[in-house]
Amino acid sequence: MYKRNNVSMRIFSREHSHLFCGHWNGSPVEIGEDTVTSIPSGEVNHSHPYHEYYIVLEGEGVLQIEGSLVPMRTGTVIMVEPGEAHHVVSVAPGGCRWVMIKERSEPNSKILEDDRTV
C-alpha cells in the first residue's frame, strides 16, 4: 500500500493469472484481462450475484447470455446482469482480447447451472 498526501492507495499487478485483483489481494472488485484464441474446456454456462462487464479491446467473439448470442466486437462493453447465465461460445480465428470487471469479488461466487458454486 502506498501513501501520498495522507491518501492510501493500492496498486495491483498481474502475476500468474489473467486477473489483476480480487478478494484474495484485498480488492472489492475483480478485474482481469484475457486474450482468448480458443474456448477453454472449462468454460461453462454460469452466473454471478452481481454485474459483470466485458470491455472488448480487440478481435471478435460471441457471448451467450440467457440463451441469446451477443457479439463481442472491438470497442464494445457488454454488461451481464446479476443472475444471468452466460459463457463465451466462440472467438474469431484471430482471437479476442477483453478486460472483465466484476462489480464485487467474493470467493465461490460463480454459480454453475447445476447450482454448484466455484
trRosetta pair geometry for C-beta under 8 A, 3 or more apart (Angstrom, degrees):
i j d omega theta_ij theta_ji phi_ij phi_ji
1 8 5.6 -5 175 -165 119 101
1 9 7.2 153 -163 75 72 34
1 10 5.4 -45 -109 -89 73 79
2 8 7.3 144 80 -156 46 50
2 9 5.2 -24 66 66 95 87
2 10 7.4 160 19 -94 79 27
2 11 6.6 34 -4 -10 122 106
3 6 6.8 2 -176 -116 104 20
3 7 6.9 154 -153 71 60 39
3 8 5.5 -28 -96 -95 79 61
3 9 7.7 155 -91 19 32 72
4 7 5.8 -28 70 57 67 91
4 9 7.1 -19 22 14 100 117
10 26 6.7 -156 -118 96 168 123
10 27 7.4 -149 94 -81 144 85
12 20 4.8 101 121 157 116 91
12 21 3.8 -36 -149 -65 171 113
12 25 6.4 122 -121 105 111 139
12 27 6.3 -12 -62 -56 150 135
12 31 7.6 124 86 56 143 115
13 20 6.7 -57 -149 -146 12 87
14 17 6.6 -126 -159 71 88 64
14 18 7.1 -21 -144 -161 132 19
14 19 6.8 158 -119 88 92 30
14 20 5.0 -62 -64 -93 83 67
14 32 7.9 98 -104 -135 119 65
14 33 7.1 -81 -61 37 152 103
17 32 7.4 -71 134 -124 96 115
18 32 4.6 59 124 -174 86 115
18 33 6.1 -138 -175 71 83 46
18 34 4.5 27 -165 -85 146 86
19 22 5.8 -19 173 -16 136 122
19 30 6.4 -39 -145 -171 120 93
19 31 7.1 124 -156 84 70 43
19 32 4.1 -50 -97 -90 60 105
20 31 4.8 -26 50 89 113 96
20 32 6.3 -176 2 -94 74 43
20 33 7.1 50 -34 -2 107 92
21 25 5.6 -103 -137 69 72 116
21 26 7.8 -58 -161 67 105 62
21 27 3.6 67 156 -9 117 157
21 29 7.1 52 99 84 109 69
21 30 6.7 -156 97 -129 61 42
21 31 5.5 26 46 37 89 94
21 105 7.4 -111 128 -50 73 166
22 25 6.6 75 54 28 54 84
22 27 5.6 -27 -62 63 9 108
22 29 7.6 -81 -107 115 55 34
22 30 3.8 27 -102 -108 101 91
22 31 7.6 -164 -60 21 76 52
22 102 7.8 34 -114 54 103 120
22 105 3.9 -169 -155 -158 74 143
23 26 7.8 61 -165 -59 30 12
23 27 7.1 -90 -60 65 27 64
23 28 7.9 48 -89 -116 67 30
23 30 7.3 -33 -13 -71 74 102
23 105 4.2 -165 -36 126 79 98
23 106 5.8 91 -56 -105 147 24
23 107 5.8 -115 83 -40 150 74
24 107 7.9 93 -61 -76 83 98
27 30 7.0 132 98 -83 118 43
27 31 7.5 -77 145 9 157 95
27 105 5.9 52 96 25 85 151
28 104 6.6 -52 167 -134 75 60
28 105 6.3 164 169 30 23 95
29 101 6.3 0 170 -168 123 89
29 102 6.3 169 -167 81 71 62
29 103 6.1 -51 -118 -155 101 25
29 104 6.6 -68 -104 -97 55 16
29 105 5.7 104 176 -23 11 103
30 100 7.8 -16 115 114 92 93
30 101 7.3 156 84 -155 56 42
30 102 4.1 10 53 45 103 112
30 104 7.6 14 -1 108 93 31
30 105 3.8 127 -47 -96 91 107
31 99 6.9 -7 -169 -177 90 99
31 100 7.2 164 -152 85 43 56
31 101 5.2 -2 -106 -106 80 76
31 102 7.8 -144 -65 25 43 68
32 99 7.2 167 89 -156 42 55
32 100 4.9 -6 61 55 91 100
33 57 7.9 20 -149 -10 103 145
33 97 7.3 17 179 -177 88 92
33 98 7.3 -162 -146 102 57 37
33 99 5.1 -26 -98 -101 80 72
33 100 7.6 -178 -83 16 30 72
34 97 6.9 -168 97 -143 45 57
34 98 6.2 -7 58 59 83 74
34 100 6.7 13 7 -6 111 114
35 95 5.8 32 176 159 87 137
35 96 7.5 175 -151 88 52 37
35 97 4.3 -15 -102 -98 79 94
36 39 7.1 41 175 -90 125 42
36 40 7.6 -92 -134 -23 110 88
36 61 6.9 39 77 -85 122 150
36 88 6.8 26 114 144 172 163
36 91 5.1 -172 108 -59 101 158
36 95 6.0 169 87 -158 44 89
36 96 5.4 -13 59 60 93 84
36 97 7.6 170 17 -84 64 44
37 91 6.6 -143 -147 97 17 141
37 94 7.9 -87 -124 150 85 24
37 95 4.0 -45 -94 -90 68 110
38 91 6.9 -133 -93 47 22 118
39 43 5.1 -98 -178 40 93 146
39 88 6.0 -170 -118 107 98 99
39 89 7.1 -19 -94 -170 148 20
39 90 6.8 -60 -47 -98 123 34
39 91 6.8 166 -56 1 75 98
40 43 4.9 116 65 -28 80 98
43 87 5.4 131 164 -171 90 113
43 88 5.7 -63 -165 55 144 89
44 87 6.0 -112 127 -97 17 151
44 112 6.1 15 108 -134 130 102
44 113 7.3 -112 154 1 108 102
45 64 7.3 -54 -102 91 98 118
45 85 4.9 26 175 175 104 109
45 86 7.0 152 -145 68 68 11
45 87 4.8 -100 -87 -12 47 125
45 112 7.5 95 87 -156 63 63
45 113 5.2 40 90 -47 108 117
46 85 6.7 160 80 -143 9 70
46 86 7.1 -47 65 60 57 59
46 87 6.5 88 17 -69 75 99
46 110 5.0 4 171 -179 145 91
46 111 6.0 147 -168 73 82 46
46 112 5.2 -43 -104 -97 93 49
46 113 7.2 -103 -88 -33 48 67
47 82 7.6 78 171 179 105 44
47 83 5.3 23 174 -157 142 24
47 84 5.9 162 -123 72 107 29
47 85 5.0 -64 -55 -84 103 52
47 86 6.9 98 -93 13 63 78
47 110 8.0 142 69 -161 31 51
47 111 4.9 -29 65 65 81 105
48 52 5.7 94 38 -39 140 120
48 80 7.6 84 35 108 105 119
48 82 6.6 -88 97 -129 69 63
48 83 7.9 -92 72 -45 38 30
48 102 6.5 -95 168 -141 169 117
48 109 5.6 47 -141 141 91 100
48 110 6.4 -35 -84 -104 86 50
48 111 6.8 165 -87 13 32 92
49 82 5.4 26 -172 -157 34 111
49 83 6.9 41 -110 -58 50 73
49 104 7.9 -33 85 54 83 137
49 109 6.4 -102 26 -162 93 102
49 111 7.4 79 -38 -17 82 129
50 82 5.4 13 -80 -95 11 103
50 102 6.3 83 93 -180 120 86
50 103 4.8 -140 164 61 117 99
50 104 4.4 -172 -70 21 171 107
50 109 7.5 0 15 168 108 139
51 79 6.0 -21 -164 -167 110 99
51 80 6.8 148 -159 76 55 58
51 81 6.5 -31 -105 -125 76 34
51 82 6.2 -57 -55 -47 52 78
51 102 7.6 162 93 -153 53 49
51 103 4.5 51 59 -10 92 130
52 79 7.5 148 78 -158 43 51
52 80 4.5 -10 61 55 94 110
52 86 7.8 -155 67 58 132 144
52 100 6.7 -4 -178 -172 99 95
52 101 7.2 167 -157 86 53 48
52 102 5.0 -17 -108 -103 85 73
52 103 7.3 -120 -75 -3 41 79
53 77 6.0 -11 -169 -172 106 99
53 78 7.0 153 -156 78 54 48
53 79 5.3 -20 -101 -101 79 69
53 80 7.5 -159 -75 18 31 74
53 100 7.0 160 84 -155 55 47
53 101 4.5 -5 55 56 105 96
53 102 7.9 -167 22 -74 69 30
53 103 7.8 83 -10 -49 99 85
54 63 6.6 173 21 -61 162 155
54 72 6.5 -56 129 -123 138 117
54 77 7.0 162 81 -155 52 49
54 78 4.5 -3 53 53 103 100
54 80 7.6 57 -11 -17 98 103
54 98 5.0 0 -171 172 89 148
54 99 7.6 150 -159 77 43 47
54 100 5.6 -14 -102 -102 66 76
55 76 7.9 -171 -147 97 44 42
55 77 5.1 -11 -102 -105 71 85
55 98 5.9 151 73 -164 47 84
55 99 4.4 -10 57 57 108 96
55 100 7.7 -162 21 -73 73 30
55 101 7.2 37 -10 -3 108 106
56 59 7.4 -121 -173 67 102 69
56 60 7.9 42 -172 -107 142 40
56 61 7.7 -164 -120 32 124 96
56 72 4.9 160 -88 178 138 86
56 73 5.9 120 99 80 156 24
56 74 5.6 -124 125 -100 104 26
56 75 6.7 -33 82 29 94 28
56 76 5.0 19 32 55 120 79
56 77 7.5 -153 11 -77 76 36
56 78 7.4 53 -27 -5 104 101
56 96 6.7 -48 -142 -172 103 103
56 97 7.6 111 -162 81 59 50
56 98 4.9 -41 -102 -98 50 102
57 74 6.8 -19 131 -132 23 78
57 97 4.7 -52 64 104 109 98
57 98 5.9 175 4 -102 84 36
57 99 6.5 81 -41 -15 112 86
58 74 5.2 20 -117 -103 39 112
58 96 7.4 -174 97 -148 52 44
58 97 4.9 19 51 43 84 109
59 72 7.9 11 104 114 80 102
59 74 6.7 116 32 -61 29 93
59 91 6.8 13 151 -170 129 100
59 92 5.6 -162 -173 46 89 115
59 94 5.5 -153 -117 98 101 96
59 95 5.0 -73 -118 101 159 57
59 96 3.8 -153 106 -102 123 48
59 97 5.7 104 17 7 119 71
60 71 7.0 -27 -160 -172 100 94
60 72 6.2 145 -162 86 48 73
60 73 5.5 2 -111 -103 89 63
60 74 7.3 -64 -67 -21 70 78
60 91 7.1 145 95 -161 52 57
60 92 4.1 64 63 -27 93 128
60 94 7.9 66 27 57 81 98
60 96 5.8 -98 75 -91 16 108
61 71 7.9 146 83 -163 39 51
61 72 4.1 -7 63 55 82 126
61 88 6.0 -13 158 -155 135 107
61 90 6.0 -179 -158 98 71 54
61 91 4.0 -27 -101 -105 105 66
61 92 6.5 -111 -70 -8 55 73
61 96 3.8 -64 -29 -26 115 165
62 69 5.3 -13 -173 -166 119 99
62 70 6.9 141 -163 68 64 44
62 71 6.1 -39 -105 -106 72 47
62 72 6.4 -149 -76 8 19 90
62 88 7.3 122 81 -161 50 61
62 89 5.0 -45 95 62 102 98
62 90 4.6 25 34 50 107 92
62 91 7.8 -146 17 -71 65 36
63 69 7.7 140 75 -158 40 50
63 70 4.7 -30 69 66 90 101
63 72 5.5 87 -18 -50 99 110
63 78 6.0 143 44 125 152 166
63 80 7.9 -111 156 -70 139 116
63 86 6.1 10 172 -171 101 110
63 87 7.4 -176 -154 97 68 23
63 88 5.6 -44 -102 -100 70 59
63 89 7.1 144 -125 8 17 84
64 67 6.8 0 -179 -120 102 11
64 68 6.9 157 -155 75 62 35
64 69 5.7 -31 -99 -97 74 58
64 70 7.2 161 -99 15 21 81
64 86 6.3 172 89 -145 57 58
64 87 5.9 -5 54 58 98 69
64 88 7.8 151 14 -119 76 10
64 89 4.8 64 -22 -32 110 125
65 68 5.6 -27 68 61 75 90
65 70 5.4 17 9 -10 111 130
65 78 7.8 -162 -40 172 141 121
65 80 5.9 -152 -119 -116 124 94
65 84 5.4 14 -169 156 95 126
65 85 7.5 149 -156 84 45 50
65 86 4.5 -5 -103 -100 69 106
66 84 5.2 -69 -43 -155 104 93
66 85 5.9 112 -84 51 53 80
66 86 7.3 -26 -23 -69 58 77
67 85 8.0 47 -30 77 67 110
69 89 7.0 -71 -120 42 95 144
70 78 5.9 116 137 -133 138 138
71 76 7.7 83 105 32 82 167
72 76 6.7 -157 -153 69 45 123
72 78 6.6 -72 -102 -15 81 140
72 88 7.7 -17 -15 -125 149 97
72 91 8.0 -38 65 -110 128 73
72 96 5.8 61 106 -162 127 147
72 98 6.8 -63 -173 -64 131 138
73 76 5.0 71 62 -5 77 125
80 84 5.2 -143 -174 72 85 123
80 86 5.1 -79 -129 -10 141 160
81 84 4.7 87 60 -19 80 123
85 113 6.6 51 -132 -88 135 90
88 91 7.0 14 170 -51 122 93
91 95 5.6 9 152 -142 132 38
91 96 4.4 -131 -139 3 108 108
92 95 6.8 -51 71 27 76 14
92 96 6.4 107 24 -55 86 92
102 105 6.1 111 87 -79 116 68
102 109 8.0 128 174 95 148 136
104 109 7.3 -150 99 -153 104 171
105 109 7.9 -166 -163 21 31 145
106 109 4.2 92 75 -50 98 132
108 117 4.5 66 174 134 90 118
108 118 6.5 -96 -130 180 63 8
109 117 6.9 -4 -96 -161 11 115
110 117 6.4 133 70 -160 52 64
110 118 4.9 -38 71 67 111 76
111 115 6.8 -18 -170 -136 96 38
111 116 7.6 156 -154 81 50 38
111 117 5.5 -28 -96 -97 61 79
112 115 7.0 -48 74 26 73 14
112 116 4.6 -1 42 59 119 87
112 117 7.3 -162 6 -84 82 26
112 118 6.6 48 -34 1 110 107
